[in-house]
Amino acid sequence: MKKIIPYLLAAVLAGAILALYVTGNRNRRKQLDERVTLRRQDKIPYATYVAFNNLKHLFPAAKVRVSRQEPGYWDSVSMYDSKQAYIAITDRFSADEAEMKKLIAFARAGTDVFISARYVSSAADQLLQCASSAFEQAYTLVPEPEEEVRLSLSTPPFTDTIHYQYPGRSYYSYFSHVDTSITQVLGYDQSGRPDFIRLRTGMGNFFVHLEPLAFSNYFLLHERNMSYYTKALSVIDTGVTRIVWDEYYLYKKKETGHQKKKGWLAVLMSMKNAEGEYPFRAAFWLLLLLLLLYVLMEMRRRQRYIPVLKKPRNDSLDFVKTIGRLYYDKSDHLNLSRKMAAYFLEHVRSRYKLSTGLLNEEFTRNLHFKSGVSETEIAEITGFIKYLDQAGGLSEKQLLLFHKQLESFYQKA
């Protein structure tokens, strides 16, 4: 039963925590998930699930490949073929000079490169001969409906000047300077500042868009904003056969410039659910807590049952009593008296270290000095013992008298 107690405690604790978790989820109000991930697999408002999955409708002949590799190291895509497209929707387009040169060479071979990012690196600005402006804050929340974010596409090349808007977040990034001799402005923000440009290079094009939230699920599913997505990506050749959906800059570290690969445990610990919580992390720490509780319970000192030991019995005394009863019951008083005498002499030899060969006055005197019993009593005992050697029989009365003399000696000695 004691071995089951730790498991019962662990089960009760786990049940209580699970009940609190379920109750908390039940009472939690349903709120808009305001995390900005821009990841293709997320269905939260500020992710790109809709944009990614609608590529097959815009480009039915193209095979879409997802890549997290550095530019130029893509799988199934050649740096020198035409009829290809590169799309990157990210918060920071932190390309260095070497990466920019690879992307420009990729576009020059007849490919369309489409970048949508809040922040564009200085190396990209320099090679594209433009200047982008990005605020320090990650985003700005528009609180009132009348202040909705509005975007528009330029005419030409587009056929209308419809304003696309939604009551969500915005980065408010724009181009503070563009070289109009090589750059075509394709779109504007609500303040009339360019936020979407096109540069021709070789046989291809390089597109830079500064409002990646315009490709988020929230924006595209709001009213008629899907038309903005269709028109913005219509600048890419509809006959492309391969599309690279790039996530390299989405996961690239700002400090090192290279994406650091995470271990399987780190990936699981960082997984979130739809409510922005970390279920695996909670389960992991709960498991460690239960394991610690189990170890602490098992560390208790376990005392082995100690049986009650009975006091050792004097078996030799019982044996003597048994033999004595045997002789007494047979009325062999003489033999019993001789046994008693022999036990007395053995007692004197072992305890008082006296020789019992001669039971004379000297023996009586020495035993008196060592035992403290009077010489008269000792003399009566020794005299009766001498009598036993010559007696032919013994009465019961004589036996009892001899027994009393011996008992008196044992008590006084």
C-alpha positions in Angstrom: 0.0 0.0 0.0 2.8 2.4 0.8 4.3 2.0 -2.6 1.1 3.1 -4.3 0.9 6.4 -2.2 3.4 8.4 -4.4 1.5 7.4 -7.6 -1.8 8.4 -6.0 -0.4 11.8 -5.0 1.1 12.3 -8.5 -2.3 11.4 -10.1 -4.2 13.8 -7.8 -1.8 16.6 -8.5 -1.9 16.1 -12.2 -5.7 16.0 -12.1 -5.9 19.2 -10.1 -3.5 21.0 -12.5 -5.5 19.7 -15.5 -8.8 20.9 -14.0 -7.4 24.3 -13.3 -6.1 24.5 -16.9 -9.4 23.5 -18.4 -11.3 25.9 -16.2 -9.0 28.7 -17.0 -9.4 28.1 -20.8 -13.2 27.9 -20.4 -13.3 31.3 -18.6 -10.8 33.0 -20.8 -12.4 35.4 -23.2 -11.9 34.9 -26.9 -9.5 37.6 -28.0 -7.8 38.5 -31.2 -4.4 36.9 -31.5 -2.2 39.9 -32.3 1.0 38.0 -32.7 2.8 38.9 -36.0 4.5 35.7 -37.4 4.0 36.0 -41.2 4.4 32.2 -41.3 2.7 30.2 -44.0 1.5 27.5 -41.7 -0.2 29.8 -39.2 -3.9 30.6 -39.4 -3.8 33.5 -37.0 -4.6 37.0 -38.3 -1.1 38.2 -38.9 0.3 35.1 -40.8 0.4 34.2 -44.5 -1.5 31.0 -44.7 -4.0 32.5 -47.2 -1.4 34.1 -49.3 0.7 31.0 -49.6 -2.1 28.6 -50.3 -3.6 30.9 -53.1 -0.3 30.8 -55.1 -1.5 27.6 -56.9 -4.6 29.6 -58.1 -2.6 32.5 -59.4 0.2 30.3 -60.9 -1.4 27.0 -61.8 1.5 25.8 -63.9 4.1 26.5 -61.2 5.6 24.2 -58.6 6.0 26.0 -55.3 9.0 25.2 -53.2 9.5 26.4 -49.6 13.1 27.2 -48.7 15.0 28.3 -45.6 18.4 28.2 -47.4 20.6 31.2 -48.1 20.0 32.7 -51.6 21.7 30.6 -54.3 21.4 27.4 -52.4 17.8 26.5 -53.1 16.6 23.0 -53.9 15.1 22.3 -57.3 15.6 25.9 -58.5 18.4 27.0 -60.8 20.2 30.3 -60.5 20.4 30.6 -64.3 17.0 29.5 -65.6 14.2 31.8 -66.5 10.4 31.5 -65.9 11.0 31.3 -62.1 9.9 33.5 -59.2 11.2 34.3 -55.8 8.8 35.5 -53.1 9.8 36.5 -49.5 7.3 38.0 -47.0 9.1 38.8 -43.8 9.5 41.4 -41.1 13.2 42.1 -41.8 14.8 41.7 -45.2 18.3 41.7 -43.7 20.2 40.7 -46.9 23.9 41.5 -46.9 25.8 42.6 -50.1 26.7 39.0 -51.1 23.1 37.8 -50.8 21.8 40.9 -52.7 24.2 40.2 -55.6 23.0 36.6 -55.8 19.3 37.8 -55.9 20.1 40.4 -58.5 21.9 37.9 -60.6 18.9 35.5 -60.2 16.6 38.3 -61.4 18.9 39.3 -64.3 18.6 35.7 -65.7 14.9 36.2 -66.3 13.4 35.7 -62.8 11.0 37.9 -60.8 12.1 38.6 -57.3 9.3 39.8 -55.0 10.2 41.1 -51.5 7.7 42.4 -48.9 9.2 43.5 -45.7 9.0 46.3 -43.1 12.7 46.7 -42.9 15.2 46.6 -45.8 18.9 46.4 -45.1 21.2 49.2 -46.0 23.0 46.9 -48.5 19.7 46.3 -50.3 19.0 50.1 -50.3 22.4 50.8 -51.8 22.3 48.3 -54.6 18.7 49.2 -55.4 19.5 52.9 -55.3 16.6 53.7 -53.0 16.1 54.7 -49.3 13.5 52.9 -47.2 12.1 54.2 -43.9 11.1 51.9 -41.1 10.0 52.9 -37.6 11.7 51.6 -34.6 8.6 50.0 -33.2 7.6 46.7 -34.6 4.2 47.9 -35.7 1.5 50.4 -35.0 -2.0 49.5 -33.9 -4.8 51.6 -35.4 -7.4 52.0 -32.6 -10.3 53.6 -34.3 -12.3 52.3 -37.3 -12.1 55.6 -39.0 -8.3 55.4 -39.0 -8.2 52.2 -40.9 -5.0 51.3 -42.8 -5.4 52.2 -46.5 -3.2 51.0 -49.4 -3.5 51.7 -53.1 -2.0 50.5 -56.3 -0.7 52.9 -59.0 -2.2 53.4 -62.4 -0.6 52.5 -64.6 0.3 49.6 -64.6 -2.9 48.7 -62.7 -6.3 49.6 -64.0 -7.9 51.3 -61.0 -7.1 53.4 -58.0 -9.2 51.6 -55.4 -8.1 52.0 -51.8 -7.8 48.8 -49.9 -8.2 49.1 -46.1 -8.7 47.1 -42.9 -8.9 47.9 -39.1 -5.7 46.1 -38.3 -2.0 46.7 -37.7 0.4 48.5 -40.0 4.2 49.0 -40.1 3.9 52.4 -41.9 7.1 51.9 -43.8 7.7 53.7 -47.0 10.4 54.8 -49.5 11.8 58.2 -48.6 13.8 58.2 -51.9 13.7 56.3 -55.2 15.7 56.8 -58.4 12.8 57.4 -60.9 15.1 56.8 -63.8 15.3 53.1 -63.0 12.4 52.7 -60.6 8.7 52.4 -61.2 6.4 53.1 -58.3 3.6 50.6 -58.1 1.8 51.4 -54.8 1.3 54.0 -52.1 0.3 54.1 -48.4 -2.5 56.2 -47.0 -0.3 59.3 -46.9 0.6 59.0 -50.6 4.1 57.8 -50.0 5.5 55.0 -52.2 5.6 51.6 -50.5 5.8 49.3 -53.6 8.4 49.7 -56.3 9.7 47.8 -59.4 13.3 47.7 -60.8 14.2 46.1 -64.1 17.4 44.2 -64.3 18.4 42.1 -67.3 15.5 39.9 -68.4 13.8 40.0 -65.0 12.4 42.3 -62.3 13.1 43.1 -58.7 10.0 44.1 -56.7 10.2 45.6 -53.2 7.0 46.1 -51.1 7.2 47.7 -47.6 3.9 46.6 -46.0 4.1 42.8 -45.5 0.9 42.9 -43.4 -1.0 43.5 -46.6 -0.4 39.8 -47.3 -1.6 38.7 -43.9 -4.7 36.6 -43.3 -6.5 39.4 -41.6 -6.0 41.9 -44.5 -6.7 39.5 -47.3 -9.9 38.2 -45.8 -11.3 41.6 -44.9 -14.0 42.7 -47.4 -12.6 42.8 -51.0 -8.9 43.0 -50.1 -8.2 39.7 -51.9 -8.2 41.8 -55.0 -5.1 43.6 -53.7 -3.2 40.3 -53.4 -4.2 39.3 -56.9 -3.2 42.5 -58.5 0.0 42.9 -56.5 1.3 39.5 -57.5 0.1 39.9 -61.1 3.4 41.8 -61.7 5.0 38.3 -61.6 5.0 36.5 -65.0 2.0 34.2 -65.0 3.9 31.6 -67.0 6.5 30.8 -64.3 7.1 27.1 -63.8 8.8 27.3 -60.4 8.3 29.5 -57.3 10.6 29.8 -54.3 8.6 30.8 -51.2 11.5 31.9 -49.1 11.6 31.8 -45.3 15.3 32.4 -44.9 14.9 36.0 -43.8 11.9 35.1 -41.7 14.1 33.1 -39.4 17.5 34.7 -40.0 19.0 36.0 -36.8 19.5 39.8 -36.7 22.7 39.6 -34.7 24.7 36.9 -36.6 23.1 37.2 -40.0 22.7 33.4 -40.1 19.9 31.2 -38.9 20.9 29.1 -36.0 19.6 25.6 -36.1 17.6 24.6 -33.0 17.6 21.2 -31.4 14.4 19.1 -31.3 13.9 19.9 -27.6 14.2 23.7 -28.2 11.8 23.5 -31.1 9.2 21.6 -29.0 9.7 24.0 -26.1 9.0 27.0 -28.3 5.8 25.6 -29.9 2.7 27.6 -29.3 -1.0 26.9 -29.6 -3.7 29.2 -31.0 -3.9 31.1 -27.6 -0.2 31.9 -27.6 0.6 29.4 -24.9 3.3 26.7 -24.7 1.5 23.4 -24.1 4.6 21.2 -24.4 6.7 23.5 -22.1 3.9 23.3 -19.5 3.7 19.5 -19.8 7.5 19.2 -19.7 7.8 21.2 -16.4 4.8 19.3 -14.9 6.5 16.0 -15.7 9.7 17.2 -14.0 7.7 18.3 -11.0 6.0 15.0 -10.7 9.3 13.2 -11.1 10.9 15.3 -8.3 7.9 14.6 -6.1 8.3 10.9 -6.7 12.0 11.0 -6.0 11.4 12.9 -2.7 8.8 10.4 -1.6 11.1 7.4 -2.4 14.0 9.0 -0.5 12.3 8.6 2.8 14.1 6.2 5.2 12.3 2.9 5.4 12.6 1.1 8.8 12.6 -2.6 8.7 10.3 -4.3 11.1 12.2 -5.3 14.2 10.7 -8.3 16.0 10.4 -8.5 19.7 13.1 -10.7 21.1 12.2 -12.9 24.1 14.4 -13.1 27.1 16.8 -16.1 26.8 15.6 -19.1 28.9 17.8 -21.0 31.2 17.4 -24.4 29.5 20.0 -26.1 31.8 18.0 -25.1 34.9 14.8 -26.5 33.3 16.7 -29.7 32.5 17.8 -30.0 36.1 14.3 -29.5 37.3 13.0 -32.1 34.9 15.6 -34.7 36.0 14.8 -33.9 39.6 11.1 -34.5 39.1 11.9 -37.7 37.3 13.9 -39.1 40.2 11.4 -37.7 42.8 8.5 -39.4 41.0 10.4 -42.7 41.1 11.2 -42.3 44.8 14.9 -42.7 44.0 15.8 -40.2 46.8 19.3 -41.4 47.2 20.2 -41.0 43.6 18.5 -37.6 43.5 20.4 -36.5 46.6 23.7 -37.6 45.0 22.9 -35.6 41.9 22.2 -32.5 44.1 25.4 -33.0 45.9 27.4 -33.3 42.6 25.8 -30.1 41.4 26.7 -28.4 44.7 30.3 -29.4 44.5 30.6 -28.3 40.8 29.1 -25.0 41.9 31.8 -24.6 44.6 34.6 -25.5 42.2 33.5 -23.1 39.4 32.5 -20.1 41.6 34.9 -20.3 44.5 37.8 -22.1 42.9 38.1 -24.6 45.7 39.1 -28.3 45.4 36.3 -30.6 46.6 38.5 -33.7 46.8 38.6 -33.6 50.7 35.6 -32.3 52.5 37.4 -31.6 55.8 37.6 -28.7 58.3 40.0 -26.8 56.1 37.6 -27.0 53.1 34.8 -25.9 55.4 36.8 -22.9 56.7 37.9 -21.8 53.2 34.3 -22.0 51.8 33.1 -20.0 54.8 35.6 -17.2 54.1 34.7 -17.1 50.4 30.9 -17.6 50.6 30.1 -15.9 53.9 27.9 -18.9 55.0 28.5 -20.1 58.6 30.8 -23.0 59.1 28.1 -24.9 60.9 25.8 -25.0 57.8 28.6 -25.9 55.5 29.7 -28.7 57.9 26.2 -30.1 57.9 26.1 -30.1 54.1 29.6 -31.7 53.8 28.7 -34.3 56.5 25.5 -35.3 54.6 27.4 -35.6 51.4 29.9 -38.0 53.0 26.9 -39.9 54.4 25.5 -40.4 50.9 28.6 -42.3 49.8 27.9 -45.0 52.3 24.1 -44.9 52.6 22.0 -47.7 51.2 18.9 -45.7 50.9 17.3 -42.4 51.8 14.0 -41.3 53.1 11.9 -38.5 51.6 12.3 -36.5 54.8 16.1 -36.6 54.6 15.9 -35.6 50.9 13.8 -32.5 51.8 16.1 -31.5 54.6 19.1 -31.8 52.3 17.3 -29.7 49.7 16.6 -26.9 52.3 20.2 -26.9 53.4 21.4 -26.4 49.8 18.8 -23.7 49.1 19.8 -21.8 52.3 23.5 -21.9 51.1 22.6 -20.6 47.6 20.6 -17.7 49.1 23.2 -16.7 51.7 26.3 -17.1 49.4 
